[in-house]
């Protein structure tokens, strides 16, 4: 079990390091071929490196048309409760990109966030979801 946990940590670190190195296309290909990688999106969004967080956003924007992109939602939702307002805002933004209508109640909770920027991002995410006829 520990060996599996170590391999998972190694893979997460490798993906983050590749993103930091500007290898987004490689990561996109990995996600297209291995849908289980979507569980790492939350981890990538909390990386201390700005390029990794931006890369995770670019990854979701690129893969938004994929039916598998919603696999990331359970790993993004907890970030809406993060103490860091940037992380909360980024999570709300990603949910808007993904466009899953079942995330709207979680985003509505963010409309009264103590940080006005987070509230605004949540409102825009809700607007994006509701204005997209292709979201389910």
Number of C-alpha atoms within 10 A of each C-alpha: 6 7 8 9 10 11 12 13 13 12 14 18 16 13 22 27 15 17 23 17 12 14 14 19 13 13 20 17 10 14 17 16 10 11 13 13 17 21 16 20 24 21 18 22 25 19 15 9 15 12 17 24 23 15 23 27 20 15 19 21 14 14 18 17 14 11 9 16 22 17 16 21 21 14 17 24 19 13 22 24 14 14 9 12 19 16 21 27 25 22 31 30 23 26 28 26 21 27 28 19 15 12 19 21 10 16 25 15 12 23 18 13 18 10 15 14 15 25 22 18 22 31 20 16 26 26 14 18 23 17 11 13 9 10 14 10
